[in-house]
Amino acid sequence: MNQSRWLDLMKSLGVAPSLETYNKLKRAYSEPHRYYHTEVHINDCLSELDSVINLTENAVEVETAIWFHDAIYRPYAFDNERVRRDHVLS
């Protein structure tokens, strides 16, 4: 999770740059009980976005969704961190 990228996103959204939210997200995605939805996953998603950025009309909104998409979840759900192969695009 790249701090500079986060600050660029804040600028694109027209909000004051804040590392408070960035640090909260970083802590959330670094929680020890996470298996799949981690900083690595966010970085992978952002890389995928970069590879298709020209296909979206709402890149800022899509990137914002990536940063927040699983920051909070129910850690005790039985299938919370299970990768569902039938939902993975190849």
C-alpha positions as CSV (number, residue, x, y, z in Angstrom):
1,M,0.0,0.0,0.0
2,N,1.7,3.1,-1.3
3,Q,1.4,6.2,0.7
4,S,2.1,8.5,-2.2
5,R,-0.6,6.8,-4.3
6,W,-3.0,7.3,-1.4
7,L,-2.2,11.0,-1.2
8,D,-2.7,11.3,-5.0
9,L,-6.1,9.7,-4.6
10,M,-7.1,12.1,-1.9
11,K,-6.1,15.0,-4.2
12,S,-8.1,13.5,-7.1
13,L,-11.1,13.2,-4.8
14,G,-10.7,16.9,-3.9
15,V,-10.3,16.2,-0.2
16,A,-7.5,17.3,2.1
17,P,-4.7,14.8,2.2
18,S,-5.0,12.6,5.3
19,L,-2.6,9.9,6.5
20,E,-4.9,9.1,9.4
21,T,-7.3,7.1,7.2
22,Y,-4.4,5.6,5.2
23,N,-2.8,4.4,8.5
24,K,-6.1,2.9,9.7
25,L,-6.5,1.1,6.4
26,K,-2.9,-0.2,6.6
27,R,-3.5,-1.5,10.2
28,A,-6.8,-3.1,9.1
29,Y,-5.2,-4.9,6.2
30,S,-2.3,-6.0,8.4
31,E,-4.5,-7.7,11.1
32,P,-3.0,-11.0,12.0
33,H,-6.2,-13.0,11.4
34,R,-6.4,-12.0,7.8
35,Y,-5.4,-14.6,5.2
36,Y,-6.5,-13.2,1.8
37,H,-7.6,-9.5,2.3
38,T,-4.2,-8.1,3.1
39,E,-1.9,-5.3,1.9
40,V,-0.6,-7.7,-0.7
41,H,-4.2,-8.1,-2.0
42,I,-4.8,-4.4,-2.2
43,N,-1.5,-3.9,-4.0
44,D,-2.5,-6.7,-6.5
45,C,-5.9,-5.1,-7.1
46,L,-4.3,-1.7,-7.7
47,S,-1.9,-3.2,-10.2
48,E,-4.8,-4.9,-12.0
49,L,-6.5,-1.5,-12.1
50,D,-3.4,0.1,-13.5
51,S,-3.4,-2.5,-16.3
52,V,-6.9,-1.6,-17.4
53,I,-7.2,2.0,-16.3
54,N,-8.0,3.1,-19.9
55,L,-11.1,0.9,-19.9
56,T,-12.8,2.8,-17.0
57,E,-14.7,6.0,-17.0
58,N,-14.5,6.3,-13.2
59,A,-11.0,5.4,-12.3
60,V,-10.9,7.5,-9.1
61,E,-14.1,5.8,-7.8
62,V,-12.9,2.4,-8.7
63,E,-9.5,3.0,-7.0
64,T,-11.4,4.3,-3.9
65,A,-13.5,1.1,-3.8
66,I,-10.3,-1.0,-4.0
67,W,-8.7,0.7,-1.0
68,F,-11.8,0.2,1.1
69,H,-13.4,-2.9,-0.3
70,D,-12.7,-5.2,2.7
71,A,-11.2,-2.9,5.3
72,I,-13.9,-4.0,7.8
73,Y,-15.5,-7.4,7.8
74,R,-16.9,-10.0,10.2
75,P,-13.8,-11.9,11.3
76,Y,-15.8,-14.8,12.7
77,A,-17.7,-15.6,9.6
78,F,-16.9,-19.2,8.5
79,D,-16.2,-18.2,4.9
80,N,-14.7,-14.8,5.4
81,E,-11.3,-15.4,4.0
82,R,-12.0,-18.3,1.7
83,V,-11.2,-17.8,-1.9
84,R,-14.1,-18.8,-4.0
85,R,-12.7,-20.4,-7.1
86,D,-16.0,-20.2,-8.9
87,H,-15.8,-16.3,-8.6
88,V,-12.2,-15.9,-9.7
89,L,-11.8,-14.6,-13.2
90,S,-9.0,-16.2,-15.2
